[in-house]
Amino acid sequence: MRRNSVLAVGLGLMSIATAAEACFFGVPWQLFDHRSEIRQATPVNSFAWEAEHLVPVSVHQDAPVDANDSYDVQREAAEKRGLGAAQLAALAAMRAAPDAQAAWAAGGELPDAIRLYTAGGVAFAHGDSGSASKYFAAVLGLPPGKAASRSVWAAYMLGRMSAKAGDARAAGMYFGKTRELAAQGAADPLRLATASLGDEARLRLDAADTPGAVALYAEQAAARSSEAVQSLRMVAEGIMANPDRLEAAVRDRLTQRLLVVHALALTGDYLHALHTGGTEYEIGYDGFFPPDDTTRDSRTASLQKLFDAIRASGVAVAGTDRLAALAYELADFASAKALAESSNTPLALWIQAKVALENDDEQEGAKLMAQALRTTAEGQAAGSLEPSSVGLLHGEASVWDLGRGDFSQAMSVLWPVAKTYWGDVAYLAERVLTTDELRAFVDAHAPEPEPPPAQAYRIDPVDELRGLLARRLMRDGRYQEALGYFDHVRKDDPDIRADAAAFAAALDRSRTAFWAVDRAQAGWVAATLLRNRGMEMMGTETSPDNAGFEGGELQAGYGPGPGGPSQQQQYAGAVGQNELVRYDASRAAPDLRYHYRYLAADQAVAASAELPPRTQAFAAMLCTASEWMFSSGATQKARAIYSLYLKAGAVVPFATHFGHACPAPRFQDVTKTQVKLIWTAVRDVTHRHGGRFFVLGLVAVSGVIISAISLRMRRRRAGGA
C-alpha cells in the first residue's frame, strides 16, 4: 500500500520552534516543505468533525450554563436561576435537610416544581430511591406551565434511576420524555436532553443493539457532545477489533459510515492534526505521531477487511466519497475513481483529481482540482469537508500549481487560506514571485485597509503581505514605490513609513549634495536609520532575517531555510528549475542574517570617504560601522573597517577601544577643520615663496592700471569723433 510518510512534519510540529510560530496566525504549517507527501496523502476530515456530522442535529438545546465549570457548579448555578433572596434561602435550607420530608417542609417559599424536584433530589442523595421516584413523578404530574422549570430534570432522573434498577424499557421511555419536554420548551440549562441520548445508547449497547446505539450516539454527537464522539470512537474500535462483528455491522448504513470515517481517521488524523492549526476539533487517535511500520501494516490489513466487507455486503454505501477516500488510501485507484465519480461532493472531486495525478494525467487532475475548489467556494463543502480540510484543499491545489510552474496561480489559490499557511504565502511572495508580480497581486487582492483605531494592534494577512512587499521594494531600491505599502497598522511601529521616507531622502542627499560634508552627514543618517530600523524597512520575511519572527533565529522558519530548496532533502524531485532560478535571484544581498546591518556598515564607510581622514567624524563613523559588525558576529568585516581607520585616520581618544562605545561623529567640526587647513596651507605657501608672490602682485597691479588708462583714452577718441 502507498502510504504518506510525514514523520518529519509531525515531529517538527512538536518542536519549540513551531510553538513560537503558533504566536502568529495559529500554527502556520508549510505544505511546500513536504510536496511529495501532500500530493499522495489521503484527504480526510478529523474524526470529531465526521462524528458530529453523521446525522443532522435533532435534539433541542437550551442556553447552557458556563461549560467551563464542573457539573456541580453548573447544577448549582442552574438551580438558582430566577429565584429571589427568600427563595434562595429556602432552597439552601432544603438542600441541607436530613431527609426528603424535612426538605419538603423547608421549601414553602419555592414554586411547586422546584420544591418537588429538590425534595426528590434530597431523597436520592440519601439513598431513598422510592421517595425520590415519587417526588420526580409528581413534577411530571404538574400542569406543563408549572412543571416547565424542572420537568426535563425530573424525567432525566427517572430515566437514570430506571436504568440503575435494570428496567431498560422504562429508562428508554423516560429518556425519550426528557427530549420531548425539552423540544416543547421546558428548561434544560444542563443539556440533559443531549445527555439522555448517551444514557439510552448505553442501554442499547448492553442489549447488543449496536445500530440503535450508534444512531443515538450520532444524535448526541450532532449536538456537539465530546462524550458522544469518544463513545462512537470506542464503538468503532470494538467492531474493528472483532472481525466476527464486522460483517453484521456494515449492513447498517450509519454504522458502516462510522466505521469508514473511523478508518480514515486512523490513517489520517496525525496528518490532519498538522493542518488544522488548533481548531475546535480535537485529534482522537494518533495526535502528532504517525504510526510506525508495524502498526501501519496491521492497520492496512484491518482497513482492507473493512473495505472488502462493505463491498460484499450488498448494502447501499453510506457516503461514497468517504469510501472512495478509503480506497485511495488502500491504493485501489480504480475503485477510488469509480466510487468518487458516483458523487459530486468537493471530497469526491478531490479524490478524482488525486487519482488523475496518480495516472499521470496532470491536465485532468488540474481541471478536477479547480472544480473541487469551485464547489467549496459555492458553499457545497458543508457535510463533505470541514473548514480546515477546505484549507488543505486550497493548500494542495497550490502545491500542484507550484509544481507546474504556475506561480501566480499558486499564490491566488493559497491566498484565501493565508492565515493557515502563511509560511507558504510568505515563501511564494518573497522568493518565487518577481517583485512586479507580487505588486500586481497585492494591488488586486490586498488593497490598503482602512486606518485602524488609535493604538490598535492588528495582525492580518493583508497587512503582512503589504509590509512584505514594501520591504522587498526597499531592498530593490524602489523607495518611492515602497512608501505606498507601509501601512500604519501596528502601534509598535507607527513611524515606519516616515522612517523609510527619511532613509530614502537621506540616501538621495548623500549622492547629490554640493558640499562633501553634507553628503557625508546625509549618508550617516541613512546608515543609522538602516541599522536601527532595517528589520522593519527591508528585512526579509523569510531567511535570512526572519522578520516574520521579529528576527528570531528559529529551527523552523518560513520556507526551506538557509541554503534553499536545492539543499533540503524533503524538496528532492519536487522543485522545478524555474522555481530554483527565481529563488536564487531573490536572495538578500548579502545573504546573511540581519543583512541590512552589513548594508548599514557599508553605507557608513562610504559616507566616511567624503570626509578628510584626519577628522573626528571620519574616525567615529568607521568606529561605529565596526561596532555594528562586531555586534553581528562579523568579526572579519569589523577588523577590515578598523584597518581603513589605521591607514588614514587621526589618533583619537577612542582608538584604544575602537569598535566599542563609539562617540557620535562631530560634523560641525569638519568645516572648521577644513578652513583651518586651507588657511595653514596658504600661509605656508606665502611664507616659502613671498618674493615671487610680491613680483607677481606688482605685475598684476601694473597690468590693471595700464588696462584702465588704455580704456579711458579709447573712450575720449570715440567721443571726439
KENU-236216 format. One record per residue (C-alpha): z, y, x; residue in one letter. Coordinates in steps of 0.02 Angstrom, whole numbers, padded with zeros to 5 digits, always signed. Each point is the difference from the previous one (the first is absolute). Layout:
ZYXa...
//
This chain:
+00000+00000+00000m-00040+00175+00061r+00161+00098+00004r+00036+00178+00042n+00101+00024+00157s+00104+00157-00011v+00152-00046+00102l-00021+00148+00115a-00008+00118-00148v+00152-00077-00082g+00107+00010+00153l-00063+00174+00039g+00062+00063-00167l+00174-00057+00046m+00004+00107+00157s+00097+00161+00024i-00164+00090+00025a-00056-00040-00174t+00168+00050-00070a-00036+00170+00072a-00171-00001-00079e+00081-00028-00168a+00067+00178+00010c-00176+00061-00036f-00088-00054-00161f+00089-00166-00021g-00056-00137+00116v-00175+00045+00058p-00062-00172+00044w-00166+00007+00093q-00130-00120-00064l-00121+00049+00138f+00114-00083+00128d-00035-00171-00075h-00176+00008-00069r-00049-00182+00017s+00158-00061-00086e-00019+00126-00140i-00180-00051-00033r+00057-00180-00018q+00167+00023-00089a+00017-00054-00180t+00029+00144-00122p+00168-00021-00085v+00124+00096-00104n+00186-00015+00031s+00083-00140-00096f+00120+00123-00082a-00145+00102-00071w-00091-00156-00058e+00157-00068-00081a+00024+00163-00094e-00179-00007-00065h-00012-00179-00060l+00023+00059-00181v+00006+00171-00085p+00167+00087-00025v+00073-00057-00165s+00188+00029+00004v+00071+00166-00058h+00094+00094+00136q+00129+00134-00036d+00039+00141+00120a+00104-00084+00136p+00161+00052+00082v-00005+00028+00187d-00074-00161+00070a+00076+00035+00171n+00175-00032-00066d+00081-00170-00018s-00009-00086-00169y+00183+00038-00039d-00027+00184+00037v-00158+00001-00107q+00091-00086-00143r+00144+00122+00007e-00119+00148-00001a-00098-00073-00146a+00159-00030-00100e+00051+00182+00015k-00163+00073-00061r+00023+00116-00149g+00190-00016-00011l+00123+00143-00011g+00164+00016+00094a+00106-00085-00134a-00125-00142-00017q-00006-00026+00188l+00189-00014+00001a-00007-00128-00141a-00134-00098+00095l+00108-00003+00156a+00149-00060-00102a-00104-00141-00076m-00061-00057+00172r+00180-00004+00062a+00065-00102-00148a+00067-00178+00032p-00102-00081-00138d-00134+00033-00130a+00123+00035-00141q+00091+00134+00101a-00165+00072+00054a-00059+00013-00179w+00160+00091-00048a-00024+00127+00140a-00177+00046-00047g+00024+00093-00162g-00089+00157+00068e-00160-00095+00039l-00153-00037-00110p+00001-00175-00074d-00136-00072+00112a+00083+00059+00160i+00172-00055-00060r-00060-00174-00048l-00102-00026+00157y+00140+00059+00115t+00125-00114-00086a-00122-00143+00025g-00018+00047+00182g+00188-00005+00026v+00007-00171-00084a-00142-00063+00111f+00086+00067+00157a+00159-00095-00046h-00092-00164-00033g+00013+00009-00191d-00180-00048-00039s+00034-00036-00183g+00066+00175-00035s-00133+00079+00108a-00138-00085-00100s+00075+00062-00164k+00011+00180+00059y-00178-00002+00071f-00067-00079-00159a+00091+00134-00101a-00097+00134+00095v-00164-00082-00053l+00065-00005-00179g+00014+00190-00007l-00138+00104-00080p-00136+00035+00130p+00043+00184+00013g+00182-00034+00038k-00033-00149+00114a-00136+00081+00107a+00113+00057+00142s+00061-00177+00039r-00112-00124-00094s-00110-00041+00151v+00157-00026+00104w+00079-00114-00129a-00156-00106-00024a-00019-00021+00188y+00182-00054+00020m-00019-00126-00141l-00153-00068+00091g+00094-00018+00164r+00148-00083-00085m-00114-00121-00092s-00089-00044+00162a+00167-00031+00086k+00051-00113-00144a-00160-00101+00021g-00079+00056-00163d-00173+00045+00065a-00073+00022-00175r+00131+00128-00052a-00011+00086+00170a-00188+00018-00016g+00021+00070-00175m+00126+00132+00058y-00102+00048+00152f-00149+00025-00113g+00110+00103-00115k+00049+00108+00149t-00182+00045+00031r-00035+00024-00185e+00142+00124-00022l-00051+00097+00156a-00178+00011-00065a+00068+00070-00163q+00084+00141+00095g+00177-00062+00027a+00080+00067+00160a-00034-00102+00156d+00051+00104+00152p+00041-00156+00101l-00174-00076-00025r+00075-00153-00084l-00162-00035-00093a-00084-00022+00169t+00145-00104+00067a-00008-00113-00153s-00174-00056+00051l+00067-00069+00164g+00148-00083-00085d-00113-00086-00126e-00123-00049+00135a+00143-00087+00092r+00031-00103-00157l-00184-00047-00005r+00005-00057+00180l+00153-00107-00036d-00099-00080-00142a-00147-00034+00120a-00108+00124-00095d-00081+00081+00151t-00140+00091-00095p+00127+00074-00120g+00110+00057+00144a-00148+00076+00093v-00053+00096-00155a+00174+00074-00023l+00022+00041+00185y-00171+00082-00001a+00053+00111-00146e+00158+00044+00093q-00097+00038+00159a-00119+00112-00098a+00154+00102-00045a+00024+00029+00187r+00141-00124+00027s+00019-00048+00182s+00105-00150-00053e-00147-00065-00101a-00116+00019+00148v+00115-00107+00106q+00018-00126-00141s-00189-00017-00013l-00008-00023+00188r+00127-00141-00007m-00090-00084-00146v-00164+00005+00096a+00082-00065+00158e+00077-00144-00096g-00168-00051-00073i-00093+00016+00165m+00133-00104+00088a-00020-00141-00127n-00181-00062-00011p+00045-00107-00151d+00031+00158-00102r-00156+00090+00058l-00128-00089-00109e+00096+00037-00161a+00045+00177+00052a-00180+00059+00025v-00044-00050-00178r+00097+00151-00059d-00107+00152+00037r+00145+00120+00032l+00087-00123+00117t-00166-00031+00085q-00021+00184+00034r+00178+00013+00064l-00033-00140+00124l-00160+00082+00062v+00079+00169+00032v+00148-00087+00079h-00118-00095+00114a-00091+00160+00048l+00165+00083+00038a+00046-00142+00116l-00154+00036+00105t-00010+00187-00020g+00168+00082-00030d+00030+00033+00184y-00172+00084+00007l+00037+00096-00158h+00168+00055+00071a-00091+00095+00134l-00116+00100-00110h+00119+00042-00142t+00098+00123+00106g+00163-00032-00092g-00049+00009-00183t+00110-00049-00145e-00059-00181+00012y+00101-00102+00121e-00066-00144+00101i+00070-00164-00062g-00042-00126+00133y-00062+00022+00176d+00040+00184+00014g-00066+00063+00164f-00013-00171+00081f-00162-00100-00013p+00017-00189-00012p-00014-00102+00159d-00137-00131+00020d+00106-00144-00064t+00052+00093-00156t-00177+00062-00025r-00071-00176+00004d+00126-00064-00128s-00034+00148-00112r-00186-00027+00013t+00021-00177-00064a+00111+00062-00141s-00124+00134-00051l-00142-00124+00002q+00096-00116-00117k+00029+00144-00119l-00182+00052+00002f-00059-00178-00028d+00125-00027-00141a-00060+00156-00091i-00182-00049+00016r+00039-00176-00061a+00108+00054-00147s-00144+00048-00112g+00103+00148-00061v-00082+00170-00004a+00050+00093+00156v+00125+00141-00025a-00058+00140+00115g-00160-00057+00084t+00007+00144+00124d+00168-00064+00067r-00066-00177+00010l-00153+00069+00090a+00118+00080+00125a+00087-00167+00024l-00168-00084+00031a-00042+00134+00127y+00166-00030+00087e-00046-00185+00010l-00170+00048+00074a-00087-00077-00151d-00124+00143-00009f-00117-00081-00124a+00141-00023-00126s+00066+00173+00038a-00169+00077-00036k-00026-00098-00161a+00173+00041-00066l-00011+00184+00049a-00169+00019-00083e+00076-00055-00166s+00111+00155+00002s-00038+00185+00021n+00169+00062+00060t+00018+00101+00161p+00084-00151+00080l-00146-00113-00048a-00126+00123+00070l+00102+00014+00158w-00002-00189+00021i-00188-00003-00029q-00023+00132+00134a+00102-00098+00125k-00096-00160-00037v-00161+00096+00031a+00069+00055+00168l+00045-00180+00042e-00182-00043-00040n-00060+00140+00117d-00073+00097-00145d+00063+00172+00050e-00112+00092-00123q+00061-00098-00151e+00179+00012+00060g-00013+00189+00016a-00073+00013-00176k+00138-00107-00075l+00136+00092+00095m-00065+00165-00063a-00001-00070-00176q+00181-00058+00019a+00050+00175+00057l-00093+00077-00146r+00090-00109-00127t+00170+00051+00071t-00051+00182-00009a-00047-00027-00182e+00176-00063-00037g-00040-00185-00011q+00125-00054+00132a+00143-00018-00125a+00043-00184-00017g-00109-00044+00149s+00064+00096+00151l+00164+00088+00028e-00010+00177+00071p+00033-00054+00179s-00136-00133-00012s-00121+00133-00061v+00047+00093+00158g-00034-00155+00104l-00170-00016-00085l-00042+00177+00056h+00062-00039+00174g-00102-00158+00016e-00156+00086-00066a+00025+00131+00134s+00012-00138+00131v-00168-00065-00060w-00081+00172+00008d+00072+00028+00173l-00071-00166+00059g-00173+00051-00062r+00011+00167+00090g+00006+00102-00161d+00143+00107+00061f-00008+00139-00129s+00000-00127-00141q+00148-00089+00081a+00095+00164-00006m-00049+00035-00181s+00057-00172-00058v+00165+00011+00093l+00045+00177-00049w+00069-00040-00175p+00133-00109+00084v+00032+00113+00149a+00187-00002-00027k+00006-00188+00020t-00122-00013+00144y+00022+00168+00086w-00010-00082+00170g-00177-00058-00037d-00048+00167-00077v+00062+00089+00156a-00096-00120+00111y-00162+00029-00095l+00025+00188-00008a+00044+00026+00181e-00089-00135+00098r-00150-00062-00101v-00071+00143-00104l-00077+00143+00095t+00085+00169-00018t-00139+00062-00113d+00006-00158-00107e+00188+00021-00019l-00017+00183-00045r-00129-00041-00134a+00116-00134-00071f+00151+00117-00002v-00098+00138-00085d-00058-00123-00133a+00159-00101-00028h+00148+00098+00068a-00016+00184-00047p+00139+00119+00049e+00147-00026-00119p+00092+00136-00090e+00138+00082+00104p+00162-00097-00024p+00161+00081-00057p+00100+00093+00131a+00089-00115+00122q-00084-00152-00076a-00032-00152+00107y-00144-00108-00055r-00083-00152+00078i-00166-00038-00079d-00161-00081+00064p-00098+00158-00039v+00116+00106+00106d+00003-00127+00139e-00188-00023+00006l-00033+00186+00001r+00125+00021+00142g-00082-00143+00095l-00170+00085-00018l+00071+00168+00054a+00072-00075+00159r-00161-00092+00036r-00101+00160-00019l+00121+00086+00119m-00027-00137+00128r-00187+00027-00019d+00021+00186+00034g-00053+00047-00177r+00150+00113-00025y-00059+00112-00140q-00055-00150-00103e+00168-00084+00031a+00101+00144-00070l-00065-00034-00175g+00080-00173+00000y+00174+00045+00061f+00087+00008-00168d+00174+00072-00024h+00074-00159-00072v+00153-00035+00105r+00156+00102+00010k+00028-00056+00180d-00172+00062+00057d-00028+00160-00100p-00090+00092+00140d-00117-00131+00069i-00155+00089-00065r+00061+00164+00076a+00039-00087+00165d-00172-00081+00004a-00082+00169-00032a+00104+00079+00137a-00050-00137+00121f-00185+00023-00039a+00013+00188+00022a+00096-00015+00164a-00125-00125+00068l-00145+00116-00044d+00086+00149+00082r+00034-00103+00157s-00189-00011+00021r-00056+00172-00055t+00134+00128+00048a-00060+00130+00129f+00153+00000+00113w+00045-00158+00092a+00185+00021-00038v-00040+00008-00186d-00103-00158+00013r+00144-00086+00090a+00129+00055-00127q-00108-00056-00147a-00029-00167+00085g+00186-00019+00023w+00031+00033-00186v-00129-00133-00044a+00079-00123+00121a+00177+00023-00068t-00059-00015-00179l-00092-00159+00045l+00152-00073+00086r+00125+00046-00136n-00109-00027-00155r-00132-00118+00066g+00057-00148-00105m-00020+00101-00159e-00158+00091+00055m-00102-00139+00078m+00104-00159+00019g-00090-00161-00044t+00062-00086-00158e-00024-00168+00085t+00011-00047+00183s+00038+00080+00122p+00106+00137-00081d+00056-00088-00160n+00016+00163-00097a+00021-00106-00157g+00167-00056+00072f+00041+00173+00068e-00042-00060+00175g+00111-00154-00004g-00053-00141+00113e+00001-00149-00118l-00053-00178+00028q-00109+00001-00155a-00092+00164-00021g-00158+00041-00096y-00158-00090+00047g-00023-00120+00145p+00106+00102+00120g-00027+00034+00185p-00156-00082+00069g-00090-00003-00167g-00065-00146-00103p-00099-00076+00143s+00166-00037+00089q+00090-00077-00150q-00013-00186-00036q+00011+00019-00189q-00157+00108+00001y-00106-00128+00090a-00166-00026-00089g+00047+00119-00142a-00052+00167+00074v-00181+00056+00012g-00075+00087+00149q-00028+00162-00095n+00184+00008-00045e+00048-00028+00183l-00117+00140+00054v+00076+00119-00126r+00175-00051+00049y-00033+00037+00183d-00086+00166-00041a+00151+00061-00100s+00130-00028+00136r+00118+00141+00042a-00038+00085+00165a+00099-00047+00099p+00040-00163-00089d+00184+00011+00043l+00158+00015-00106r+00034+00181-00043y-00174+00041+00063h+00017+00183-00050y+00135+00023+00132r-00129-00038+00134y-00118+00125-00080l+00140+00128-00002a+00034-00027+00185a-00185+00016+00041d-00007+00161-00102q+00149+00071+00094a-00078-00043+00168v-00164+00081-00052a+00092+00156-00057a+00095+00011+00164s-00166+00005+00094a-00031+00172-00075e+00150+00073+00092l+00033+00048+00180p+00079-00154+00080p+00141+00101+00078r+00075+00051-00169t+00151-00068-00092q-00106-00033-00155a-00118-00113+00098f+00145-00104+00064a+00091-00003-00168a-00153-00061-00094m-00030-00141+00123l+00185-00043-00001c+00001-00015-00189t-00161-00102-00003a+00079-00118+00125s+00157-00010-00107e-00104-00049-00152w-00077-00142+00098m+00167-00060+00070f+00071-00008-00177s-00151-00102-00055s+00020-00125+00140g-00159+00060+00087a+00082+00015+00170t-00161-00007+00099q-00078+00143-00098k+00161+00101+00014a-00004-00019+00189r-00184+00049+00006a+00044+00163-00087i+00141+00028+00124y-00127-00020+00141s-00102+00143-00075l+00152+00111+00012y+00037-00051+00179l-00177+00044+00056k-00001+00180-00061a+00161+00051-00087g+00134+00116+00065a+00176-00056+00038v+00101+00020-00160v+00184-00038-00039p-00045-00145-00113f-00108-00087+00130a+00146-00112+00045t+00002-00077-00173h-00185+00019-00039f-00047-00090-00160g+00175+00017-00073h+00085+00146-00089a-00149+00114+00030c+00011+00186-00044p-00122+00089-00113a-00147+00082+00089p+00020+00190+00021r-00175+00063-00037f+00060+00181-00001q+00035-00015+00186d-00178-00057+00038v-00078+00172-00031t+00132+00086+00106k-00031-00125+00139t-00188+00024-00009q+00015+00192+00009v+00119-00016+00146k-00118-00117+00092l-00149+00115-00027i+00097+00154+00063w+00060-00096+00151t-00177-00054+00040a-00067+00178-00012v+00140+00066+00109r-00031-00132+00133d-00186+00034+00004v+00019+00189+00016t+00131-00021+00135h-00111-00109+00105r-00161+00097-00030h+00062+00180-00027g-00128+00087+00118g-00147-00083-00080r+00060+00043-00173f+00021+00186+00057f-00180+00010+00063v-00067-00085-00154l+00099+00122-00106g-00074+00152+00090l-00175-00068-00020v+00029-00031-00184a+00071+00174-00029v-00143+00081+00097s-00125-00096-00100g+00077+00061-00162v-00002+00183+00060i-00181-00008+00059i-00053-00080-00164s+00085+00138-00099a-00083+00140+00102i-00171-00079-00019s+00021-00018-00187l+00051+00184-00017r-00153+00062+00098m-00120-00103-00107r+00072+00073-00159r-00026+00181+00068r-00182-00032+00041r-00027-00076-00169a+00078+00154-00083g-00109+00122+00102g-00157-00089-00048a
//
